[in-house]
């Protein structure tokens, strides 16, 4: 059981470390293997987030920078709501 978080083209390295750490923490108590991929765009402030998990679990969400959704705590809350298991 494990969690893998990848971030590409999202800018600030410290922000990336914070997001990776908090997403790993949110998913650490969920059974199975989880993979989260967040990809930024040079054209706008949107990040595409995809979550893959056991039993063909797959979810996608667009994180809007203008709406404050690049904040690690907001991302953690969204992931916790999208993934079955422990309640946020």
Secondary structure by P-SEA (a helix, b strand, c coil): cbbbbbbcccccaaaaaaaaaaaaaaacccccbbbbbbbbbccccbbbbbbbbccbbbbbbbbbcccccccaaaaaaaaaaacccccc
